[in-house]
Amino acid sequence: MEAETIRFDENLETVAFEFAQEIPAGSDVVIYIEFDGIHNDQLAGFYRSSYSDNTGEKRHLVITQFQSTDCRRCFPSFDEPALKATFSSSLIVDRHLVALSNTAEISSVDIEVDGILKKHVTFQTTPKMSTYLVAYVVGELDFIETVVNAPLPTNSHKYPVRVYTIKGKAEHGKYALSLASKVLEFFSEYFDEPYSLNKCDLIAVPDFAAVSMENWGLITFRESEILFDKSSSVQAKQEIADTIAHELCHQWFGNIVTMMWWNDLWLNEAFATFLGWLAVDWLFPEWKVWTQFLSNNYSQALALDALRSSHPIDVQVNSPNEIGEIFDAICYHKGASILKMLYNFLGNKVFKDGVRSYIQEFKWKNTVGDDLWCHFSLASEIDISNLMYSWTRETGYPLVTVESECFDAFSATMTVKLSQSRFLSGGDLQEDEDQVLWWIPITVVTHLNPHTPLRHILVDKSAIITFPYSENFGAYWKLNYDATGIYRVKYPSEQVYKITDIVSNHPTTFSPGDRLIMVSDMFSLMTAGLESITTFLEMILALENEEDGIVLEQISQRLDVIKNACYSEPEITRNGINKLTLKIFSSKVAKVGFDFAENEAHLDSMKRTLIITKAFTAGDKRVATELCSRFRKFISGNTSALHPNIRPVAYSAFLSSSTPESAESDFQVLINLYNNPNTPAHEKEIILESFGAITTPAIINRILETLIFDPDFLHAQQDFFSPLFGLKRWNRDQHRIRPLLWEWLTRNWDRIYAGFTVGSGTIGVLLSVCLSGNMDPNFEAQVQGWINGDEIREEQLKLAERNIARALEGNRTAAKWILRERDNLAEWVSSI
């Protein structure tokens, strides 16, 4: 029977069919729906992606991106993660095109459609899966392949792994293919569960809003996240490894076992992040990824979660438009950090046993967070559900304060009283904000046990711990070894001075992870008003001779935060901050040089890149001159003169050195490089970001008002943000750039909003870029007036409420500590 009426609800994104005859509840019913649609250009649903081939001719492919709720853009469906189904798909395409889906092709038959010969491609029926994982790709594609035959578990099977690219780029997928085959073997053994499909395709997409997407058996990536060639940097090499490991982990954690609803998104994303890093550490132990994890994931999570506007990991989601906002550092990075904390507490074997039993019980099903904790409880015989409750259901994390210490020479022990409270980067913690008690695994290292931490558990508001100690020369003790726990530590002043002195005179006493977290903690305590900026800066100065590149990265990040917050402070203060940065980094440039050895250690290359970049941004004229010289040789055809690792900073150095007379011609040099068909996608992103270094107002205006809105100029819509990021990162006149970005956003809001998919998260990213860092005391009132000044705009901006709140709170926090520390900062930097 046919439906008598069809009703659409655009707000709920549903369609209702009404029939003349009642259909009894519980009946088995087959519904046939005829529908058609158009491939959109919004990077969501079943969309059209544009690219230029190696001759410069514009071509297209069509591809899907369904997460979170865009399967319904392609076909009517019960588009919720818990409503799993099997999918039998077929595609009718032009004969010369490649058609791909989640499963292997089982037939391809020539057919005639409107007098044109095409082919009808049919795919195997999928396993039971969620709609957001369904995927299709159609285009002119090449591929390379290998075969995986995982030795474990014993019931594993052989299957092909392929990397697909647009024509002419397949060879650049070799690194990714090698990684993918090894990572698939790693996860098959780790989960004790074979890969569940009979093929695994990874495809490089020219225009892709997400970085990557774990579609089952057909994983999609931005080209820059999977293709690697001689023009790629070491940073790109690591990002590709991280991204591939993350998405392949999802083939088990997320695809076989899926969260019940989006509030438990962290079950998918936090696990794929943590276990992805575990896989990369297995592949490349020399990369020291867990120290890098602290500088990146862990630090990002703690910075965001110290805001009042943060949210729990397990967060309520009420509408499709709210989902995009929770794909953030809380879901990914805080989630991964609490899993790392639990992993360190339980140990690898118990953790792995819990994961394996969880997958076996819930294979092909949906779960909630408590299901996972239950399996860790069974594996460890500890009530993990109770221990982890506050970590996932509450906002924030604790500050552990050392209230007192007492050394007993007779028993050779140190007794320390600890307390816990919520940490807020803005300070002024109110009583009603401090009602949560966290389960905190406390680790202690001393001069007696520098690398074998003693373990304690803090579960109450305060507690006393005792550990072996002696007060001989060089004695010390420190909490939170290698940041294995998620908390800040506040020591008494005399303990801070002792640690700073040891860092200055015997820096390797502490592990790189410990030195890194000291910098992070001290800076955060300063913003909260719990330490002075001079204490923080003295610690930075104590690390002047730091040689570990990952620790230097953390120092760089914190100095950048101060520099960015002080963009409108007097020039003498800003110059003083630059002088401190130069004191740490410029002296190292002569030591490391500008040339990269062919087989140089990965971390050495990353450190050299950091040192050169920071010396340039702090105003080292010799470094700027050398970078410009190398760029000119590079652009003249000597590609070896400018290593890929330092091309981003060299492009920016070249543009920032432009004079009013040379600005147009210099800018055109970069545009020509961008438009060159042989310039790889990752290089195009770098070039667009370097546009932000230009200081000529007319060119900046052309970039913002014309170029990034021009589809004939912008090779990929995904790159819309790159020049905006560049203006915030590279432009030396932030006093002008920050209000300019706000004015640009408000003036162009309607066409910006029309160009992006609602709920995709891109609007939130844009607002964060344009709102964060503006210290004008009237700015927040301007923002609120703009939001509330138009009912339609007010409704549009609801999908980015969290992003707006975070940006404005971050501005308030920075303004507050600057007001408090302004004189101290000015006095201290004047003595550099």
KAWOSUL-V464923 format. One record per residue. N is the residue number from 1. RES is the residue in one small letter. SS is DSSP state (helix for helix, strand for strand, loop for the rest). PSI is psi in radians with two decimals (999 if undefined). D_LAST is the distance of its C-alpha to the last C-alpha in Angstrom with 2 decimals. Layout:
n res ss psi d_last
N RES SS PSI D_LAST
N RES SS PSI D_LAST
This chain:
n res ss psi d_last
1 m loop 2.60 83.75
2 e loop 2.64 81.45
3 a loop 2.38 79.02
4 e loop -0.67 80.49
5 t strand 2.66 77.17
6 i strand 2.15 73.55
7 r strand 2.30 70.88
8 f strand 2.43 67.19
9 d strand 1.81 64.44
10 e loop -0.53 61.34
11 n loop -0.78 59.16
12 l loop -0.18 60.16
13 e loop 0.91 60.47
14 t strand 2.80 63.94
15 v strand 2.38 67.42
16 a strand 2.31 70.60
17 f strand 2.26 74.03
18 e strand 2.33 77.14
19 f loop 2.67 80.50
20 a loop -0.57 83.99
21 q loop 2.38 84.80
22 e loop 2.42 82.95
23 i loop 2.00 81.14
24 p loop 2.47 81.47
25 a loop 2.45 78.33
26 g loop -0.04 77.87
27 s loop 2.61 79.71
28 d loop 2.04 78.71
29 v loop 2.40 78.02
30 v loop 2.18 77.00
31 i loop 2.19 75.36
32 y loop 2.19 75.53
33 i loop 2.14 73.18
34 e loop 2.33 73.30
35 f loop 2.83 70.17
36 d loop 2.94 68.28
37 g loop 3.09 64.81
38 i loop 2.41 62.52
39 h loop 1.99 59.53
40 n strand 3.07 56.65
41 d loop 0.46 53.41
42 q loop 0.24 51.13
43 l loop 0.51 50.08
44 a loop 2.69 52.04
45 g strand -2.52 55.57
46 f strand 1.61 57.60
47 y strand 2.92 55.65
48 r strand 2.26 55.61
49 s strand 2.32 52.70
50 s strand 2.61 52.39
51 y strand 2.87 51.03
52 s strand 2.32 51.60
53 d loop -3.05 53.32
54 n loop -0.04 52.55
55 t loop -0.07 54.64
56 g loop -0.02 52.76
57 e loop 2.42 55.69
58 k strand 2.30 54.98
59 r strand 3.01 56.40
60 h strand 2.70 56.48
61 l strand 2.81 56.84
62 v strand 2.50 57.46
63 i strand 2.79 55.64
64 t strand 2.59 55.23
65 q strand 1.77 52.36
66 f loop -0.45 54.01
67 q loop 2.25 51.37
68 s loop -0.70 51.37
69 t loop 0.71 54.41
70 d loop 0.15 55.29
71 c helix -0.62 58.24
72 r helix -0.31 60.30
73 r helix -0.39 59.31
74 c loop -0.85 61.24
75 f loop 2.62 64.24
76 p loop 2.33 65.51
77 s loop 2.83 64.49
78 f loop 1.50 63.78
79 d loop 1.09 60.09
80 e loop 2.53 58.63
81 p loop -0.53 57.20
82 a loop -0.30 59.80
83 l loop 1.23 62.74
84 k loop 2.66 62.83
85 a strand 2.92 65.54
86 t loop 2.65 66.62
87 f loop 2.20 66.39
88 s loop 1.94 68.87
89 s loop 2.63 67.57
90 s strand 2.65 68.90
91 l strand 2.42 67.68
92 i strand 2.07 69.69
93 v strand 2.90 67.72
94 d strand 2.56 68.36
95 r loop -0.50 69.66
96 h loop -0.04 66.84
97 l loop 2.67 64.12
98 v strand 2.30 62.72
99 a strand 2.26 63.07
100 l strand 2.64 61.12
101 s strand -2.97 61.06
102 n loop -0.65 60.09
103 t loop 3.04 63.05
104 a loop 2.65 64.91
105 e strand 2.34 67.36
106 i strand -0.29 70.98
107 s strand 2.67 72.77
108 s strand 1.96 72.38
109 v strand 2.30 75.49
110 d strand 2.33 76.14
111 i strand 2.83 77.33
112 e strand 2.25 78.19
113 v strand 2.02 76.51
114 d loop 0.72 77.88
115 g loop 0.05 79.25
116 i strand 2.31 75.96
117 l strand 2.14 75.71
118 k strand -3.03 72.85
119 k strand 2.53 72.20
120 h strand 1.89 72.26
121 v strand 2.22 69.78
122 t strand 2.44 70.26
123 f strand 2.72 67.83
124 q loop 2.63 68.48
125 t loop 2.39 68.34
126 t loop 2.88 64.98
127 p loop 3.04 64.53
128 k loop 2.15 64.21
129 m strand 2.88 60.88
130 s loop 2.67 58.99
131 t helix -0.57 59.28
132 y helix -0.16 55.57
133 l helix -0.12 55.85
134 v loop 2.48 58.68
135 a loop 2.55 57.68
136 y strand 2.54 59.26
137 v strand 2.34 58.10
138 v strand 2.21 60.27
139 g strand -3.10 59.32
140 e loop 1.82 59.56
141 l strand 2.61 57.83
142 d strand 2.88 57.46
143 f strand 2.78 56.72
144 i strand 2.73 56.13
145 e strand 2.85 57.23
146 t strand 3.09 57.49
147 v strand 2.32 59.45
148 v strand 2.31 58.08
149 n loop 1.36 60.27
150 a loop 2.27 58.27
151 p loop -0.47 59.68
152 l loop 2.55 58.97
153 p loop 2.99 60.42
154 t loop -0.33 63.84
155 n loop 0.33 65.20
156 s loop 2.82 62.68
157 h loop 2.80 64.08
158 k loop 2.54 63.25
159 y strand 2.65 61.82
160 p strand 2.53 60.23
161 v strand 2.23 56.59
162 r strand 2.58 55.91
163 v strand 2.05 53.00
164 y strand 2.50 54.23
165 t strand 2.95 52.60
166 i strand 2.87 53.78
167 k loop 2.31 55.74
168 g loop -0.03 54.02
169 k loop 0.05 51.01
170 a helix -0.64 52.61
171 e helix -0.44 51.30
172 h helix -0.03 47.74
173 g helix 0.07 48.80
174 k helix -0.76 49.36
175 y helix -0.79 46.10
176 a helix -0.70 46.75
177 l helix -0.76 50.36
178 s helix -0.79 49.48
179 l helix -0.85 46.97
180 a helix -0.76 49.47
181 s helix -0.69 52.30
182 k helix -0.72 50.26
183 v helix -0.66 48.77
184 l helix -0.70 52.26
185 e helix -0.72 53.53
186 f helix -0.85 50.66
187 f helix -0.57 51.39
188 s helix -0.75 55.16
189 e helix -0.75 54.76
190 y helix -0.76 52.08
191 f helix -0.16 54.17
192 d loop 0.73 57.45
193 e loop 2.13 58.70
194 p loop 2.70 59.66
195 y loop 2.36 58.30
196 s loop -0.21 60.83
197 l loop 3.04 61.62
198 n loop 0.26 63.25
199 k strand 2.75 60.53
200 c strand 1.97 56.80
201 d strand 2.40 55.57
202 l strand 2.25 51.98
203 i strand 2.35 51.73
204 a strand 2.11 49.01
205 v strand 2.24 49.29
206 p loop -0.56 48.02
207 d loop 1.83 47.39
208 f loop 2.11 46.55
209 a loop -0.79 44.74
210 a loop 2.80 43.97
211 v loop -0.72 42.00
212 s strand 2.91 45.10
213 m strand 2.34 48.17
214 e loop 0.44 50.20
215 n loop 2.32 53.69
216 w loop 2.03 56.06
217 g loop -0.14 56.97
218 l strand 1.40 55.47
219 i strand 2.25 51.68
220 t strand 2.51 49.94
221 f strand 2.61 46.49
222 r strand 2.59 44.46
223 e helix -0.67 44.76
224 s helix -0.24 41.04
225 e helix 0.10 41.45
226 i loop -0.48 44.28
227 l loop 2.37 44.58
228 f loop 2.24 42.69
229 d loop -2.99 42.99
230 k loop -0.26 41.30
231 s loop 0.10 39.03
232 s loop 2.59 37.70
233 s loop 2.94 34.27
234 v helix -0.55 33.70
235 q helix -0.72 32.40
236 a helix -0.69 35.76
237 k helix -0.77 37.58
238 q helix -0.69 36.15
239 e helix -0.69 36.67
240 i helix -0.78 40.27
241 a helix -0.79 40.82
242 d helix -0.79 39.41
243 t helix -0.79 41.51
244 i helix -0.77 44.71
245 a helix -0.71 44.51
246 h helix -0.88 43.94
247 e helix -0.59 46.94
248 l helix -0.55 49.21
249 c helix -0.65 48.55
250 h helix -0.42 49.89
251 q loop -0.35 53.20
252 w loop -1.05 53.80
253 f strand 1.58 51.43
254 g loop -0.73 52.13
255 n loop -0.91 55.12
256 i loop -0.84 57.52
257 v strand 2.17 56.24
258 t strand 2.58 54.97
259 m strand 2.61 53.58
260 m loop -0.74 56.26
261 w loop 2.95 54.31
262 w helix -0.32 50.91
263 n helix -0.45 49.53
264 d helix 0.51 49.47
265 l helix -0.57 47.75
266 w helix -0.50 45.20
267 l helix -0.67 48.06
268 n helix -1.00 48.03
269 e helix -0.67 44.41
270 a helix -0.71 42.58
271 f helix -0.74 44.95
272 a helix -0.58 44.73
273 t helix -0.91 40.93
274 f helix -0.88 40.87
275 l helix -0.46 43.81
276 g helix -0.77 42.59
277 w helix -0.64 39.44
278 l helix -0.73 41.80
279 a helix -0.73 43.83
280 v helix -0.66 40.86
281 d helix -0.66 39.71
282 w helix -0.69 43.29
283 l helix -0.72 43.25
284 f loop 1.24 39.79
285 p helix -0.45 38.63
286 e helix -0.19 36.09
287 w helix -0.21 34.16
288 k loop 0.93 33.08
289 v helix -0.46 33.90
290 w helix -0.48 33.64
291 t helix -0.68 29.94
292 q helix -0.64 29.64
293 f helix -0.72 31.80
294 l helix -0.70 29.23
295 s helix -0.41 26.47
296 n helix -1.45 28.95
297 n helix -0.92 32.09
298 y helix -0.83 31.10
299 s helix -0.71 27.75
300 q helix -0.74 29.48
301 a helix -0.81 32.30
302 l helix -0.58 30.28
303 a helix -0.78 28.18
304 l helix -0.68 31.45
305 d helix -0.09 33.44
306 a loop 0.04 31.07
307 l loop 2.56 32.29
308 r loop -0.45 35.37
309 s loop 0.12 36.75
310 s loop -3.08 36.91
311 h loop 2.82 40.34
312 p loop 2.80 42.09
313 i loop -0.82 42.61
314 d loop 1.73 46.32
315 v loop 2.46 46.36
316 q loop 2.32 49.40
317 v loop 2.12 50.34
318 n loop -0.31 53.15
319 s loop 2.78 53.43
320 p helix -0.64 52.77
321 n helix -0.33 50.06
322 e helix -0.32 48.01
323 i helix -0.72 47.88
324 g helix -0.55 45.32
325 e helix -0.33 42.64
326 i helix 0.00 42.82
327 f loop 1.25 41.93
328 d loop -3.01 38.31
329 a helix -0.38 35.62
330 i helix -0.89 37.59
331 c helix -0.89 40.76
332 y helix -0.99 39.30
333 h helix -0.75 36.10
334 k helix -0.72 36.67
335 g helix -0.80 40.25
336 a helix -0.61 39.27
337 s helix -0.68 36.80
338 i helix -0.54 39.54
339 l helix -0.67 41.88
340 k helix -0.71 39.43
341 m helix -0.78 39.13
342 l helix -0.69 42.93
343 y helix -0.79 43.27
344 n helix -0.58 41.13
345 f helix -0.77 43.18
346 l helix -0.54 46.58
347 g loop 2.74 46.06
348 n helix -0.79 47.02
349 k helix -0.86 50.78
350 v helix -0.74 51.28
351 f helix -0.83 49.03
352 k helix -0.70 50.94
353 d helix -0.71 54.28
354 g helix -0.74 53.44
355 v helix -0.77 52.48
356 r helix -0.78 55.63
357 s helix -0.59 58.00
358 y helix -0.83 56.42
359 i helix -0.71 57.05
360 q helix -0.68 60.59
361 e helix -0.62 61.58
362 f helix 0.34 60.15
363 k loop 2.27 60.80
364 w loop 0.22 61.82
365 k loop -3.05 61.08
366 n strand 2.65 58.49
367 t strand 2.98 56.50
368 v loop 2.96 54.28
369 g helix -0.66 51.33
370 d helix -0.47 53.55
371 d helix -0.71 55.61
372 l helix -0.83 52.66
373 w helix -0.61 51.75
374 c helix -0.73 55.43
375 h helix -0.56 55.43
376 f helix -0.61 52.32
377 s helix -0.77 54.09
378 l helix -0.69 57.19
379 a helix -0.54 55.31
380 s helix -0.27 53.29
381 e loop 0.58 55.79
382 i loop 2.54 52.98
383 d loop 1.40 53.02
384 i helix -0.59 50.21
385 s helix -0.78 51.33
386 n helix -0.71 50.56
387 l helix -0.63 47.26
388 m helix -0.04 45.92
389 y helix -0.93 47.30
390 s helix -0.43 44.20
391 w helix -0.51 42.01
392 t helix -0.47 44.10
393 r helix -0.21 45.74
394 e loop 2.67 42.92
395 t loop 2.49 39.73
396 g loop -3.00 36.39
397 y loop 2.94 35.38
398 p strand 2.73 34.60
399 l strand 2.18 31.75
400 v strand 2.06 32.64
401 t strand 2.29 31.47
402 v strand 1.85 31.72
403 e strand -0.63 33.56
404 s strand 2.82 34.17
405 e strand 2.56 34.49
406 c strand 2.09 37.02
407 f strand 2.31 37.53
408 d strand 1.84 41.15
409 a loop -0.56 41.45
410 f loop -0.81 45.22
411 s loop -0.06 45.16
412 a loop 0.91 41.80
413 t strand 2.72 40.63
414 m strand 2.27 37.79
415 t strand 2.22 38.90
416 v strand 2.34 36.56
417 k strand 2.23 37.43
418 l strand 2.62 36.23
419 s strand 2.74 36.74
420 q strand 2.54 36.50
421 s strand 2.89 35.90
422 r strand 2.45 35.17
423 f loop 2.27 31.55
424 l loop 2.27 30.60
425 s loop -0.43 27.23
426 g loop -0.06 27.88
427 g loop -2.84 28.78
428 d loop 0.83 31.68
429 l loop 2.20 34.10
430 q loop 2.73 37.63
431 e helix -0.70 40.49
432 d helix -0.19 42.53
433 e helix -0.07 39.67
434 d loop 0.90 39.53
435 q loop -0.07 43.06
436 v loop 2.40 42.57
437 l loop 2.18 42.67
438 w loop 2.60 41.40
439 w loop 2.02 42.67
440 i strand 2.03 39.51
441 p strand 1.91 39.64
442 i strand 2.25 37.27
443 t strand 2.48 36.17
444 v strand 2.25 34.75
445 v strand 2.58 33.38
446 t strand 3.10 32.84
447 h loop -0.33 32.43
448 l loop -0.48 36.24
449 n loop 1.16 36.50
450 p loop -0.40 33.23
451 h loop 0.13 34.97
452 t loop 1.48 38.08
453 p loop 2.49 37.14
454 l strand 2.56 39.45
455 r strand 2.39 40.73
456 h strand 2.84 41.48
457 i strand 2.24 42.43
458 l strand 1.98 41.25
459 v loop -0.29 43.86
460 d loop 3.07 43.97
461 k loop -0.63 41.68
462 s strand 2.78 40.65
463 a strand 2.84 41.64
464 i strand 2.30 41.18
465 i strand 2.60 40.53
466 t strand 2.43 40.98
467 f strand 2.73 40.05
468 p strand 2.46 40.33
469 y loop 2.72 37.52
470 s loop 2.72 36.89
471 e loop 0.71 34.30
472 n loop 3.07 33.85
473 f loop 2.35 30.60
474 g loop 0.15 28.40
475 a loop 2.54 30.34
476 y loop 2.86 29.01
477 w strand 2.66 30.49
478 k strand 2.48 29.34
479 l strand 2.82 31.14
480 n loop 1.04 31.79
481 y helix 2.19 31.79
482 d helix 0.47 30.70
483 a helix 0.78 30.90
484 t loop -0.26 34.69
485 g loop 2.76 35.04
486 i loop 1.50 34.01
487 y strand 2.71 32.10
488 r strand 2.74 28.73
489 v strand 2.28 28.21
490 k strand 2.06 26.82
491 y loop 2.80 26.52
492 p loop 2.75 26.46
493 s helix -0.74 23.14
494 e helix -0.55 24.07
495 q helix -0.66 24.87
496 v helix -0.78 21.53
497 y helix -0.69 19.78
498 k helix -0.79 22.33
499 i helix -0.74 21.87
500 t helix -0.70 18.07
501 d helix -0.73 18.68
502 i helix -0.75 21.35
503 v helix -0.68 19.35
504 s helix -0.75 16.69
505 n helix -0.49 19.45
506 h loop 1.13 22.40
507 p helix -0.58 21.41
508 t helix 0.04 24.93
509 t helix -0.68 26.41
510 f loop 2.59 26.13
511 s loop 2.78 27.65
512 p helix -0.69 25.68
513 g helix -0.67 27.27
514 d helix -0.72 26.09
515 r helix -0.71 22.45
516 l helix -0.82 22.72
517 i helix -0.45 24.39
518 m helix -0.79 21.95
519 v helix -0.82 19.23
520 s helix -0.82 21.91
521 d helix -0.81 23.21
522 m helix -0.69 20.03
523 f helix -0.79 19.07
524 s helix -0.67 22.68
525 l helix -0.61 22.90
526 m helix -0.81 19.96
527 t helix -0.54 21.86
528 a loop -0.04 24.94
529 g loop 0.30 23.48
530 l loop -0.17 24.10
531 e loop 2.78 20.52
532 s loop 2.76 17.44
533 i helix -0.47 14.58
534 t helix -0.63 12.28
535 t helix -0.73 14.73
536 f helix -0.82 14.57
537 l helix -0.58 10.83
538 e helix -0.63 11.16
539 m helix -0.72 14.03
540 i helix -0.75 12.35
541 l helix -0.60 9.84
542 a helix -0.43 13.15
543 l loop 0.34 14.63
544 e loop -0.62 12.32
545 n loop 0.32 15.57
546 e loop 2.37 17.87
547 e loop -0.24 20.88
548 d loop 2.15 23.05
549 g helix -0.55 23.13
550 i helix -0.67 24.35
551 v helix -0.71 21.55
552 l helix -0.62 19.06
553 e helix -0.74 21.12
554 q helix -0.74 20.66
555 i helix -0.79 16.85
556 s helix -0.80 17.17
557 q helix -0.76 19.65
558 r helix -0.67 17.65
559 l helix -0.61 14.54
560 d helix -0.69 17.25
561 v helix -0.76 18.85
562 i helix -0.81 15.87
563 k helix -0.79 15.42
564 n helix -0.64 19.20
565 a helix -0.43 19.56
566 c loop 0.39 17.13
567 y loop -0.42 19.02
568 s loop 0.18 20.30
569 e loop 2.91 17.30
570 p loop 2.62 16.06
571 e helix -0.61 14.62
572 i helix -0.61 11.39
573 t helix -0.79 10.87
574 r helix -0.70 12.20
575 n helix -0.61 10.12
576 g helix -0.69 6.87
577 i helix -0.73 8.95
578 n helix -0.66 10.00
579 k helix -0.69 6.86
580 l helix -0.75 6.70
581 t helix -0.76 10.39
582 l helix -0.66 10.42
583 k helix -0.62 8.63
584 i helix -0.71 11.53
585 f helix -0.66 14.25
586 s helix -0.67 14.24
587 s helix -0.37 14.60
588 k helix -0.30 17.56
589 v helix -0.80 19.35
590 a helix -0.57 20.70
591 k helix -0.73 21.93
592 v helix -0.48 23.79
593 g loop -3.03 24.85
594 f loop -0.09 26.66
595 d loop 2.42 30.11
596 f loop 2.20 31.68
597 a loop 2.66 34.49
598 e loop -0.74 37.74
599 n loop 0.62 37.99
600 e loop 2.56 34.34
601 a loop 2.45 33.58
602 h helix -0.87 32.97
603 l helix -0.51 29.66
604 d helix -0.72 28.35
605 s helix -0.73 29.16
606 m helix -0.67 27.47
607 k helix -0.78 24.25
608 r helix -0.76 24.24
609 t helix -0.79 24.91
610 l helix -0.82 22.01
611 i helix -0.82 19.50
612 i helix -0.76 20.84
613 t helix -0.80 21.02
614 k helix -0.63 17.48
615 a helix -0.71 16.13
616 f helix -0.89 18.53
617 t helix -0.38 17.88
618 a loop -0.06 14.12
619 g loop 0.35 15.28
620 d loop 1.88 15.72
621 k helix -0.58 18.50
622 r helix -0.69 20.00
623 v helix -0.76 20.58
624 a helix -0.75 22.08
625 t helix -0.76 24.32
626 e helix -0.71 25.53
627 l helix -0.76 26.33
628 c helix -0.68 28.27
629 s helix -0.79 30.12
630 r helix -0.62 31.16
631 f helix -0.76 32.23
632 r helix -0.66 34.48
633 k helix -0.71 36.11
634 f helix -0.82 36.60
635 i helix -0.32 38.22
636 s loop 0.00 40.43
637 g loop -0.17 41.88
638 n loop 1.40 39.76
639 t helix -0.42 38.83
640 s helix -0.24 37.50
641 a helix -0.39 34.64
642 l loop 1.79 32.86
643 h loop 2.52 32.94
644 p helix -0.54 33.70
645 n helix -0.55 30.58
646 i helix 0.23 28.31
647 r helix -0.72 30.75
648 p helix -0.82 29.27
649 v helix -0.54 25.87
650 a helix -0.75 27.75
651 y helix -0.75 30.10
652 s helix -0.66 27.30
653 a helix -0.72 25.43
654 f helix -0.84 28.78
655 l helix -0.64 29.54
656 s helix -0.31 26.16
657 s loop -0.04 26.47
658 s loop 2.47 29.87
659 t loop 2.89 30.72
660 p loop -0.57 33.22
661 e loop -0.58 35.86
662 s loop -0.12 35.23
663 a helix -0.83 34.36
664 e helix -0.82 37.97
665 s helix -0.64 38.77
666 d helix -0.75 35.53
667 f helix -0.68 36.22
668 q helix -0.56 39.78
669 v helix -0.78 38.69
670 l helix -0.63 37.19
671 i helix -0.73 40.23
672 n helix -0.69 42.53
673 l helix -0.70 40.75
674 y helix -0.72 41.01
675 n helix -0.17 44.71
676 n loop 2.14 45.59
677 p loop -0.39 48.07
678 n loop -0.07 46.68
679 t loop 2.12 43.15
680 p loop 2.81 42.91
681 a helix -0.73 42.28
682 h helix -0.56 38.92
683 e helix -0.63 37.81
684 k helix -0.71 39.13
685 e helix -0.74 36.96
686 i helix -0.75 33.85
687 i helix -0.80 34.95
688 l helix -0.70 35.61
689 e helix -0.62 32.19
690 s helix -0.37 30.61
691 f helix -0.50 32.52
692 g helix -0.27 29.86
693 a helix -0.30 27.43
694 i loop 2.46 29.73
695 t loop -0.09 28.65
696 t loop 2.07 32.07
697 p helix -0.72 33.57
698 a helix -0.65 37.11
699 i helix -0.71 36.38
700 i helix -0.76 34.48
701 n helix -0.71 37.51
702 r helix -0.70 39.88
703 i helix -0.85 38.15
704 l helix -0.63 38.28
705 e helix -0.38 41.68
706 t loop -1.05 43.65
707 l helix -0.81 42.47
708 i helix -0.19 41.66
709 f helix -0.04 44.97
710 d loop 1.88 46.97
711 p loop -0.38 48.77
712 d loop -0.34 49.69
713 f loop -0.88 46.05
714 l loop 1.97 44.42
715 h loop -0.42 45.89
716 a loop 2.30 45.40
717 q helix -0.53 45.21
718 q helix -0.40 42.80
719 d helix 0.10 40.18
720 f helix -0.65 40.22
721 f helix -0.36 36.89
722 s helix -0.83 34.97
723 p helix -0.55 34.01
724 l helix -0.79 32.97
725 f helix -0.72 30.67
726 g helix -0.67 29.32
727 l helix -0.66 28.62
728 k helix -0.58 26.48
729 r helix -0.78 24.74
730 w helix -0.41 24.40
731 n loop 2.27 24.67
732 r loop -0.13 21.54
733 d loop 1.17 23.25
734 q helix -0.42 23.47
735 h helix -0.50 24.09
736 r helix -0.64 27.40
737 i helix -0.72 28.16
738 r helix -0.85 28.30
739 p helix -0.53 30.90
740 l helix -0.73 32.64
741 l helix -0.66 33.26
742 w helix -0.78 34.72
743 e helix -0.73 36.96
744 w helix -0.77 38.06
745 l helix -0.86 38.96
746 t helix -0.61 41.08
747 r helix -0.55 42.77
748 n loop 0.24 43.72
749 w helix -0.80 44.36
750 d helix -0.78 48.08
751 r helix -0.46 47.96
752 i helix -0.84 45.04
753 y helix -0.67 46.99
754 a helix -0.38 50.16
755 g helix -0.15 48.55
756 f loop 2.68 47.45
757 t loop 2.24 49.44
758 v loop 2.31 49.46
759 g loop -0.01 48.04
760 s loop -0.24 46.48
761 g loop -0.28 42.94
762 t helix -0.63 41.81
763 i helix -0.72 41.94
764 g helix -0.72 39.65
765 v helix -0.78 37.09
766 l helix -0.80 37.28
767 l helix -0.68 36.80
768 s helix -0.76 33.77
769 v helix -0.78 32.13
770 c helix -0.36 33.02
771 l helix -0.58 32.35
772 s loop 2.47 29.23
773 g loop 0.05 25.87
774 n loop 1.92 27.45
775 m loop 0.12 25.84
776 d loop 2.17 28.36
777 p loop -0.36 29.83
778 n loop 0.01 33.29
779 f helix -0.77 32.96
780 e helix -0.68 34.68
781 a helix -0.65 37.61
782 q helix -0.75 37.93
783 v helix -0.83 38.12
784 q helix -0.66 40.71
785 g helix -0.69 42.69
786 w helix -0.74 42.82
787 i helix -0.82 43.94
788 n helix -0.10 46.57
789 g loop -0.08 47.74
790 d loop 2.16 50.03
791 e helix -0.71 52.21
792 i helix -0.79 52.25
793 r helix -0.67 48.48
794 e helix -0.71 48.09
795 e helix -0.72 50.36
796 q helix -0.68 48.56
797 l helix -0.09 45.18
798 k helix -0.50 46.58
799 l helix -0.12 46.03
800 a helix 0.45 42.25
801 e helix -0.74 41.95
802 r helix -0.74 39.64
803 n helix -0.74 37.28
804 i helix -0.81 37.13
805 a helix -0.73 36.65
806 r helix -0.78 33.79
807 a helix -0.79 31.94
808 l helix -0.67 32.38
809 e helix -0.69 31.49
810 g helix -0.71 28.29
811 n helix -0.78 27.43
812 r helix -0.74 28.33
813 t helix -0.79 26.29
814 a helix -0.77 23.09
815 a helix -0.62 23.84
816 k helix -0.83 24.46
817 w helix -0.52 21.24
818 i helix -0.77 19.23
819 l helix -0.72 21.35
820 r helix -0.66 20.83
821 e helix 0.05 17.06
822 r helix -0.89 16.09
823 d helix -0.73 15.03
824 n helix -0.75 13.24
825 l helix -0.84 11.24
826 a helix -0.73 10.54
827 e helix -0.74 9.59
828 w helix -0.82 7.27
829 v helix -0.39 5.32
830 s helix -0.33 5.61
831 s loop -0.05 3.83
832 i loop 999 0.00
